[in-house]
Each structure stands twice: as C-alpha cells, then as structure tokens.
C-alpha cells in the first residue's frame, strides 16, 4: 500500500477536511 498518488490524495483530503472544520467552527463561533 505504498501508492504516492493515494498518499497525496489522502493528505489533500485531510487538509481540506481540517480547513473546512476550522472555517465551520469560525462561522459557528
């Protein structure tokens, strides 16, 4: 399971998810 494309996509998705969480928390607060 050493796929660079999968790893890049996973980290990109993780970054987008964390960014969305920060924006959501900022909007709610």
C-alpha distance matrix in Angstrom:
0.0 3.8 5.8 9.2 10.8 8.8 9.3 12.9 13.6 12.6 14.8 17.4 17.6 18.0 20.7 22.5 22.5 23.9 26.4 27.5 28.0 30.1 32.1 32.7 33.9 36.1 37.6 38.2 39.8
3.8 0.0 3.8 6.4 9.0 8.2 7.9 11.0 12.7 12.3 13.8 16.3 17.3 17.7 19.8 21.9 22.5 23.6 25.8 27.3 28.1 29.8 31.8 32.7 33.9 35.8 37.5 38.4 39.8
5.8 3.8 0.0 3.8 5.5 5.2 6.2 8.6 10.0 10.5 12.3 14.1 15.3 16.3 18.3 20.0 20.9 22.4 24.2 25.6 26.8 28.6 30.2 31.2 32.8 34.5 35.9 37.1 38.7
9.2 6.4 3.8 0.0 3.8 5.4 5.0 6.0 8.5 9.7 10.5 12.0 14.0 15.0 16.2 18.1 19.6 20.9 22.2 24.0 25.5 26.8 28.3 29.8 31.3 32.7 34.2 35.7 37.1
10.8 9.0 5.5 3.8 0.0 3.8 5.4 5.1 6.1 8.4 10.0 10.4 12.1 14.0 15.2 16.4 18.1 19.9 20.9 22.3 24.1 25.7 26.8 28.1 30.1 31.4 32.6 34.2 35.8
8.8 8.2 5.2 5.4 3.8 0.0 3.8 5.5 5.1 6.0 8.6 9.7 10.3 12.0 14.1 15.2 16.1 18.1 19.7 20.8 22.2 24.2 25.5 26.4 28.2 30.0 31.1 32.3 34.1
9.3 7.9 6.2 5.0 5.4 3.8 0.0 3.8 5.5 5.0 6.1 8.4 9.8 10.4 12.1 14.1 15.1 16.3 18.1 19.7 20.9 22.4 24.2 25.4 26.8 28.4 30.0 31.2 32.6
12.9 11.0 8.6 6.0 5.1 5.5 3.8 0.0 3.8 5.4 5.3 6.0 8.5 9.8 10.5 12.2 14.1 15.3 16.4 18.2 19.8 21.1 22.4 24.0 25.7 26.9 28.4 30.0 31.4
13.6 12.7 10.0 8.5 6.1 5.1 5.5 3.8 0.0 3.8 5.5 5.0 6.0 8.4 9.8 10.4 12.0 14.1 15.1 16.2 18.1 19.9 20.9 22.1 24.1 25.5 26.6 28.1 29.9
12.6 12.3 10.5 9.7 8.4 6.0 5.0 5.4 3.8 0.0 3.8 5.4 5.1 6.1 8.6 9.9 10.4 12.2 14.1 15.2 16.3 18.3 19.9 20.7 22.4 24.2 25.5 26.6 28.3
14.8 13.8 12.3 10.5 10.0 8.6 6.1 5.3 5.5 3.8 0.0 3.8 5.4 4.9 6.1 8.6 9.7 10.4 12.1 14.0 15.1 16.4 18.2 19.6 20.9 22.4 24.1 25.5 26.7
17.4 16.3 14.1 12.0 10.4 9.7 8.4 6.0 5.0 5.4 3.8 0.0 3.8 5.4 5.1 6.2 8.6 10.0 10.5 12.2 14.2 15.4 16.5 18.1 20.0 21.1 22.4 24.1 25.6
17.6 17.3 15.3 14.0 12.1 10.3 9.8 8.5 6.0 5.1 5.4 3.8 0.0 3.8 5.4 5.1 6.1 8.6 9.8 10.4 12.2 14.2 15.2 16.1 18.2 19.8 20.8 22.2 24.0
18.0 17.7 16.3 15.0 14.0 12.0 10.4 9.8 8.4 6.1 4.9 5.4 3.8 0.0 3.8 5.5 5.1 6.2 8.5 9.8 10.5 12.3 14.2 15.1 16.4 18.3 19.8 20.9 22.3
20.7 19.8 18.3 16.2 15.2 14.1 12.1 10.5 9.8 8.6 6.1 5.1 5.4 3.8 0.0 3.8 5.4 5.2 6.1 8.5 9.9 10.6 12.3 14.1 15.4 16.5 18.3 19.9 21.0
22.5 21.9 20.0 18.1 16.4 15.2 14.1 12.2 10.4 9.9 8.6 6.2 5.1 5.5 3.8 0.0 3.8 5.5 5.0 6.0 8.5 9.9 10.4 12.0 14.1 15.2 16.2 18.0 19.7
22.5 22.5 20.9 19.6 18.1 16.1 15.1 14.1 12.0 10.4 9.7 8.6 6.1 5.1 5.4 3.8 0.0 3.8 5.4 5.1 6.2 8.7 9.9 10.3 12.2 14.1 15.2 16.2 18.1
23.9 23.6 22.4 20.9 19.9 18.1 16.3 15.3 14.1 12.2 10.4 10.0 8.6 6.2 5.2 5.5 3.8 0.0 3.8 5.4 5.0 6.2 8.7 9.7 10.5 12.3 14.2 15.2 16.3
26.4 25.8 24.2 22.2 20.9 19.7 18.1 16.4 15.1 14.1 12.1 10.5 9.8 8.5 6.1 5.0 5.4 3.8 0.0 3.8 5.4 5.1 6.2 8.5 9.9 10.5 12.3 14.2 15.3
27.5 27.3 25.6 24.0 22.3 20.8 19.7 18.2 16.2 15.2 14.0 12.2 10.4 9.8 8.5 6.0 5.1 5.4 3.8 0.0 3.8 5.5 5.1 5.9 8.5 9.7 10.4 12.0 13.9
28.0 28.1 26.8 25.5 24.1 22.2 20.9 19.8 18.1 16.3 15.1 14.2 12.2 10.5 9.9 8.5 6.2 5.0 5.4 3.8 0.0 3.8 5.5 5.0 6.1 8.5 9.8 10.4 12.0
30.1 29.8 28.6 26.8 25.7 24.2 22.4 21.1 19.9 18.3 16.4 15.4 14.2 12.3 10.6 9.9 8.7 6.2 5.1 5.5 3.8 0.0 3.8 5.4 5.2 6.1 8.6 9.9 10.4
32.1 31.8 30.2 28.3 26.8 25.5 24.2 22.4 20.9 19.9 18.2 16.5 15.2 14.2 12.3 10.4 9.9 8.7 6.2 5.1 5.5 3.8 0.0 3.8 5.5 5.0 6.1 8.6 9.8
32.7 32.7 31.2 29.8 28.1 26.4 25.4 24.0 22.1 20.7 19.6 18.1 16.1 15.1 14.1 12.0 10.3 9.7 8.5 5.9 5.0 5.4 3.8 0.0 3.8 5.4 5.1 6.1 8.4
33.9 33.9 32.8 31.3 30.1 28.2 26.8 25.7 24.1 22.4 20.9 20.0 18.2 16.4 15.4 14.1 12.2 10.5 9.9 8.5 6.1 5.2 5.5 3.8 0.0 3.8 5.5 5.1 5.9
36.1 35.8 34.5 32.7 31.4 30.0 28.4 26.9 25.5 24.2 22.4 21.1 19.8 18.3 16.5 15.2 14.1 12.3 10.5 9.7 8.5 6.1 5.0 5.4 3.8 0.0 3.8 5.5 5.2
37.6 37.5 35.9 34.2 32.6 31.1 30.0 28.4 26.6 25.5 24.1 22.4 20.8 19.8 18.3 16.2 15.2 14.2 12.3 10.4 9.8 8.6 6.1 5.1 5.5 3.8 0.0 3.8 5.5
38.2 38.4 37.1 35.7 34.2 32.3 31.2 30.0 28.1 26.6 25.5 24.1 22.2 20.9 19.9 18.0 16.2 15.2 14.2 12.0 10.4 9.9 8.6 6.1 5.1 5.5 3.8 0.0 3.8
39.8 39.8 38.7 37.1 35.8 34.1 32.6 31.4 29.9 28.3 26.7 25.6 24.0 22.3 21.0 19.7 18.1 16.3 15.3 13.9 12.0 10.4 9.8 8.4 5.9 5.2 5.5 3.8 0.0
